[in-house]
Amino acid sequence: MMTDDRGTAAPGFERARAALSGVVAIPVTPFAADGGIDWDQHGALLRRLVGGGIGAVTPNGNTGEFYTLDPAEARRAVENTVKEVGDRAAVIVGVGLDTASAIAAAAHARECGAQMVMVHQPVHPYISGEGWTEYHRTIADAVPELGVVLYIRDARVGGEQIARLGELCPNVIGVKYSVADPVRFASVAYDAGRDRFVWVAGLAELSAPGYFALGASGFTSGLANVAPVVSLEMYRLLAAGDHRGVLEVWDLIRPFEQLRAADSAADNVSVVKEALAQLGLSRRDVRPPSRTLPGPLRDHVESILANWGARWQF
């Protein structure tokens, strides 16, 4: 990891920080034919992820369709995740919405035995810098025992604000950075403190090589739901600095990730669930405002999986 003298990591969260320095999988939420959640399938998919070598999972993330879950479903997703894999992987619970709801979800995560929470980017249409800091400070202060990961999707959030939050809240330990601008990322990480936080490339495998070159040490992944071996190989190559190997894997996963990113990521989850359906692991159903993939895109996913099968078993 690149270093500088702008702050040092808070003690007491070493294991949590280590878990962020790797592949952080965002599990899907499988739906049943009646529109509810198939909890047995949910558990099976989690066990497959962790059995495949994934060391950190984020229930109630965007790939888990967080914004379509009602409060009871979101709570059960956490409970089921901790029950199924909490003794084998770090559990980083996605929380957000209004402050009271985020605090309640964070407290529930603590009670269940999760190690960290990830605070979703606020969706309020009017966000000030001071308000952004206060929102996250209030949540972090409510669960001082848990590591807190910031989810940055807004380029207006700068390193100074993140650094200030780190000063106020020792348990803010990581940043999932999801702004599609590596130069901006490098500047934010430098201003906030590259060593004070664990920097996680939040735009998954497609952008991970550029962000690793500038200080990230982990990346999030929805693709890992489909093929943990692919995500883990990408991470091993990045960690080893094997640029040629990274590009070989990047070339293979690029069509899949570009399908997910197309049209402002409209089919982000649908592509993952389509792949799982074709592998016989889950239904392809998603909840509005997402959609199931149309026929031509399903065919594209099938061809991608066939291409991967020539290199990996999954």
C-alpha positions as CSV (number, residue, x, y, z in Angstrom):
1,M,0.0,0.0,0.0
2,M,1.2,3.5,-0.7
3,T,2.0,5.5,2.4
4,D,2.2,9.1,3.6
5,D,2.2,10.8,7.0
6,R,-1.4,12.0,7.0
7,G,-2.8,10.1,9.9
8,T,-2.4,6.6,11.3
9,A,-5.0,3.9,11.7
10,A,-7.0,3.6,14.9
11,P,-6.0,0.6,17.1
12,G,-8.4,-2.2,17.8
13,F,-9.7,-2.8,14.3
14,E,-6.8,-4.7,12.8
15,R,-8.9,-7.8,11.8
16,A,-11.6,-5.7,10.3
17,R,-9.1,-3.7,8.3
18,A,-7.4,-6.8,7.0
19,A,-10.8,-8.2,5.9
20,L,-11.3,-5.1,3.7
21,S,-8.0,-5.7,2.0
22,G,-9.2,-8.3,-0.4
23,V,-12.4,-9.2,-2.3
24,V,-15.5,-7.8,-0.6
25,A,-18.4,-9.7,-2.1
26,I,-21.8,-8.1,-2.3
27,P,-24.3,-11.0,-2.1
28,V,-27.4,-11.1,-4.2
29,T,-30.8,-11.5,-2.5
30,P,-32.6,-14.4,-4.3
31,F,-36.3,-14.1,-4.7
32,A,-38.9,-16.9,-4.8
33,A,-41.6,-17.3,-7.3
34,D,-44.1,-15.5,-5.0
35,G,-41.9,-12.4,-4.9
36,G,-40.6,-13.1,-1.4
37,I,-37.1,-14.0,-0.5
38,D,-35.9,-17.6,-0.8
39,W,-34.0,-17.8,2.5
40,D,-32.7,-21.4,1.9
41,Q,-31.2,-20.2,-1.4
42,H,-29.8,-17.2,0.3
43,G,-27.9,-19.4,2.7
44,A,-26.7,-21.7,-0.1
45,L,-25.3,-18.8,-2.1
46,L,-23.6,-17.4,0.9
47,R,-22.0,-20.7,1.7
48,R,-20.9,-21.0,-1.9
49,L,-19.2,-17.6,-1.8
50,V,-17.3,-18.3,1.4
51,G,-16.6,-21.9,0.5
52,G,-15.0,-20.5,-2.7
53,G,-12.6,-18.5,-0.6
54,I,-14.3,-15.1,-0.2
55,G,-13.4,-13.6,3.2
56,A,-15.8,-10.6,3.5
57,V,-19.4,-10.2,2.5
58,T,-21.8,-7.2,2.6
59,P,-25.4,-8.1,3.1
60,N,-27.8,-5.3,2.2
61,G,-25.5,-3.9,-0.4
62,N,-26.6,-2.6,-3.8
63,T,-26.1,-5.9,-5.5
64,G,-28.4,-7.3,-2.7
65,E,-31.1,-4.8,-3.9
66,F,-31.0,-3.0,-0.5
67,Y,-33.4,-0.3,-1.6
68,T,-36.1,-2.8,-2.5
69,L,-36.0,-4.7,0.8
70,D,-38.4,-3.9,3.6
71,P,-37.0,-3.5,7.1
72,A,-37.9,-7.0,8.2
73,E,-36.2,-8.5,5.1
74,A,-33.1,-6.4,5.6
75,R,-32.8,-7.5,9.2
76,R,-33.3,-11.2,8.3
77,A,-30.7,-10.9,5.6
78,V,-28.2,-9.9,8.3
79,E,-29.3,-12.6,10.6
80,N,-29.1,-15.2,7.9
81,T,-25.7,-14.0,6.8
82,V,-24.1,-14.2,10.2
83,K,-25.7,-17.6,10.8
84,E,-24.5,-19.1,7.6
85,V,-21.0,-17.6,7.3
86,G,-20.2,-15.4,10.2
87,D,-17.7,-17.8,11.7
88,R,-15.8,-17.9,8.4
89,A,-16.0,-14.5,6.9
90,A,-16.2,-10.8,8.0
91,V,-19.8,-9.5,7.8
92,I,-20.1,-5.9,6.7
93,V,-23.7,-4.8,6.9
94,G,-25.1,-2.2,4.6
95,V,-27.1,0.5,6.4
96,G,-28.5,3.8,5.4
97,L,-31.7,5.8,4.6
98,D,-32.7,8.2,7.4
99,T,-30.4,8.6,10.4
100,A,-32.7,6.8,12.8
101,S,-33.1,3.8,10.5
102,A,-29.4,3.6,9.8
103,I,-28.6,3.6,13.6
104,A,-31.2,1.0,14.2
105,A,-29.8,-1.2,11.5
106,A,-26.3,-0.7,12.8
107,A,-27.3,-1.7,16.3
108,H,-29.0,-4.8,14.9
109,A,-25.8,-5.7,13.0
110,R,-23.9,-5.4,16.3
111,E,-26.4,-7.6,18.1
112,C,-26.2,-10.2,15.4
113,G,-22.4,-10.4,15.6
114,A,-21.3,-8.5,12.5
115,Q,-17.9,-6.8,12.5
116,M,-18.6,-3.8,10.4
117,V,-21.2,-1.6,8.8
118,M,-21.1,0.1,5.4
119,V,-23.0,3.4,5.3
120,H,-24.7,3.8,2.0
121,Q,-24.2,7.1,0.2
122,P,-27.1,9.4,1.5
123,V,-29.9,9.7,-1.1
124,H,-31.2,13.0,0.1
125,P,-31.3,15.5,-2.8
126,Y,-29.7,18.3,-0.7
127,I,-26.4,17.4,0.8
128,S,-24.0,19.8,2.4
129,G,-20.4,18.9,3.4
130,E,-21.1,19.6,7.0
131,G,-24.4,17.6,6.9
132,W,-22.6,14.7,5.2
133,T,-20.1,14.6,8.0
134,E,-22.7,14.8,10.7
135,Y,-24.8,12.1,9.2
136,H,-21.9,9.6,9.3
137,R,-20.6,10.8,12.6
138,T,-24.0,10.2,14.3
139,I,-24.1,6.6,12.9
140,A,-20.5,5.8,13.8
141,D,-20.9,7.2,17.3
142,A,-23.9,4.9,17.9
143,V,-21.8,1.7,17.3
144,P,-18.3,2.5,18.5
145,E,-17.5,-1.3,18.7
146,L,-18.0,-1.8,15.0
147,G,-15.8,-0.8,12.1
148,V,-17.5,1.7,9.8
149,V,-16.9,1.9,6.1
150,L,-17.9,5.0,4.1
151,Y,-19.5,4.5,0.7
152,I,-18.5,7.4,-1.5
153,R,-20.3,7.9,-4.8
154,D,-20.3,11.7,-4.9
155,A,-17.2,13.4,-6.3
156,R,-18.0,16.4,-4.1
157,V,-17.0,14.5,-1.0
158,G,-13.3,15.3,-0.6
159,G,-10.4,14.1,1.4
160,E,-10.7,16.9,4.0
161,Q,-14.2,15.8,4.9
162,I,-13.1,12.1,5.2
163,A,-10.1,13.1,7.3
164,R,-12.3,15.1,9.6
165,L,-14.6,12.2,10.1
166,G,-11.6,10.0,10.9
167,E,-10.5,12.4,13.6
168,L,-14.0,12.5,15.1
169,C,-14.7,8.7,14.9
170,P,-11.8,6.2,15.4
171,N,-14.1,3.4,14.2
172,V,-14.4,4.8,10.7
173,I,-11.8,2.6,9.2
174,G,-12.5,2.1,5.5
175,V,-13.7,3.9,2.4
176,K,-15.5,2.2,-0.5
177,Y,-14.7,4.7,-3.2
178,S,-17.1,4.5,-6.2
179,V,-16.4,7.6,-8.2
180,A,-15.3,6.7,-11.7
181,D,-12.2,8.9,-11.7
182,P,-8.9,7.4,-10.6
183,V,-7.2,10.9,-10.5
184,R,-9.9,12.1,-8.1
185,F,-9.5,9.0,-6.0
186,A,-5.8,9.5,-5.7
187,S,-6.2,13.1,-4.6
188,V,-9.0,12.2,-2.1
189,A,-6.9,9.3,-0.6
190,Y,-3.9,11.5,-0.2
191,D,-5.8,14.3,1.4
192,A,-7.7,12.0,3.8
193,G,-4.7,9.8,4.6
194,R,-3.9,6.7,2.7
195,D,-2.8,4.8,5.8
196,R,-5.5,6.1,8.1
197,F,-8.2,4.2,6.1
198,V,-8.4,1.0,4.1
199,W,-9.3,2.1,0.5
200,V,-11.6,-0.2,-1.3
201,A,-12.2,0.1,-5.1
202,G,-16.0,0.3,-5.1
203,L,-16.5,-0.1,-8.8
204,A,-15.5,-3.8,-8.8
205,E,-13.1,-5.7,-11.0
206,L,-13.3,-3.5,-14.0
207,S,-11.8,-0.5,-12.3
208,A,-9.7,-2.3,-9.6
209,P,-6.4,-2.2,-11.5
210,G,-6.3,1.6,-11.8
211,Y,-7.4,2.1,-8.2
212,F,-4.9,-0.4,-6.8
213,A,-2.1,1.5,-8.6
214,L,-3.2,4.5,-6.6
215,G,-3.6,3.1,-3.1
216,A,-6.6,0.7,-2.9
217,S,-6.0,-2.6,-1.3
218,G,-9.4,-4.3,-1.8
219,F,-12.3,-4.2,-4.2
220,T,-16.0,-4.9,-4.0
221,S,-17.5,-7.6,-6.3
222,G,-20.9,-8.6,-7.5
223,L,-19.2,-11.0,-10.0
224,A,-18.0,-13.1,-7.1
225,N,-21.6,-14.3,-6.7
226,V,-21.2,-16.1,-10.0
227,A,-17.6,-17.2,-10.0
228,P,-15.6,-16.5,-6.8
229,V,-12.5,-18.0,-8.4
230,V,-12.4,-15.2,-11.0
231,S,-12.6,-12.4,-8.4
232,L,-10.0,-14.1,-6.2
233,E,-7.6,-14.6,-9.1
234,M,-7.9,-11.0,-10.0
235,Y,-7.1,-10.0,-6.4
236,R,-4.1,-12.3,-6.2
237,L,-2.7,-10.9,-9.4
238,L,-3.2,-7.3,-8.3
239,A,-1.7,-8.0,-4.9
240,A,1.4,-9.6,-6.6
241,G,1.8,-6.7,-9.0
242,D,1.4,-9.1,-12.0
243,H,0.2,-6.6,-14.5
244,R,0.3,-9.0,-17.5
245,G,-1.8,-11.5,-15.5
246,V,-4.2,-8.8,-14.4
247,L,-4.8,-7.7,-18.0
248,E,-5.5,-11.3,-19.1
249,V,-8.2,-11.6,-16.4
250,W,-9.5,-8.1,-17.1
251,D,-10.0,-8.9,-20.8
252,L,-12.1,-11.9,-19.9
253,I,-14.3,-10.2,-17.3
254,R,-14.7,-6.9,-19.2
255,P,-17.8,-8.0,-21.3
256,F,-19.6,-9.1,-18.2
257,E,-18.8,-6.0,-16.2
258,Q,-19.6,-3.7,-19.2
259,L,-23.1,-5.3,-19.4
260,R,-23.6,-4.5,-15.8
261,A,-22.4,-0.9,-16.2
262,A,-24.3,-0.1,-19.4
263,D,-27.1,2.5,-19.3
264,S,-26.0,3.9,-15.9
265,A,-25.9,0.4,-14.5
266,A,-29.5,-0.3,-15.2
267,D,-28.9,-4.0,-15.4
268,N,-26.2,-4.2,-12.7
269,V,-28.0,-6.8,-10.6
270,S,-30.0,-8.4,-13.4
271,V,-26.8,-9.5,-15.2
272,V,-25.5,-11.2,-12.1
273,K,-28.8,-13.0,-11.4
274,E,-29.1,-14.0,-15.0
275,A,-25.7,-15.7,-14.8
276,L,-26.7,-17.4,-11.5
277,A,-29.9,-18.6,-13.2
278,Q,-28.0,-20.1,-16.1
279,L,-25.8,-21.9,-13.7
280,G,-28.9,-23.3,-11.9
281,L,-28.1,-21.5,-8.7
282,S,-30.9,-19.0,-8.3
283,R,-33.9,-17.5,-10.0
284,R,-33.3,-14.5,-12.3
285,D,-36.0,-12.4,-10.6
286,V,-35.3,-8.8,-9.6
287,R,-37.6,-6.2,-8.1
288,P,-38.5,-3.0,-9.8
289,P,-37.0,-0.6,-10.7
290,S,-34.6,-3.2,-12.0
291,R,-35.8,-5.6,-14.8
292,T,-35.0,-9.1,-15.9
293,L,-32.7,-9.2,-18.9
294,P,-34.3,-9.5,-22.4
295,G,-33.4,-12.4,-24.7
296,P,-30.4,-11.0,-26.6
297,L,-28.7,-10.0,-23.4
298,R,-29.4,-13.4,-21.9
299,D,-27.6,-14.9,-24.9
300,H,-24.7,-12.6,-24.3
301,V,-24.4,-13.7,-20.7
302,E,-24.4,-17.4,-21.9
303,S,-21.6,-16.7,-24.3
304,I,-19.5,-15.0,-21.5
305,L,-20.0,-17.9,-19.1
306,A,-19.0,-20.4,-21.9
307,N,-15.8,-18.3,-22.5
308,W,-15.0,-18.3,-18.8
309,G,-15.5,-22.0,-18.6
310,A,-12.5,-22.5,-20.8
311,R,-10.3,-21.1,-18.1
312,W,-12.1,-21.6,-14.8
313,Q,-14.3,-24.2,-13.1
314,F,-17.2,-22.6,-11.1
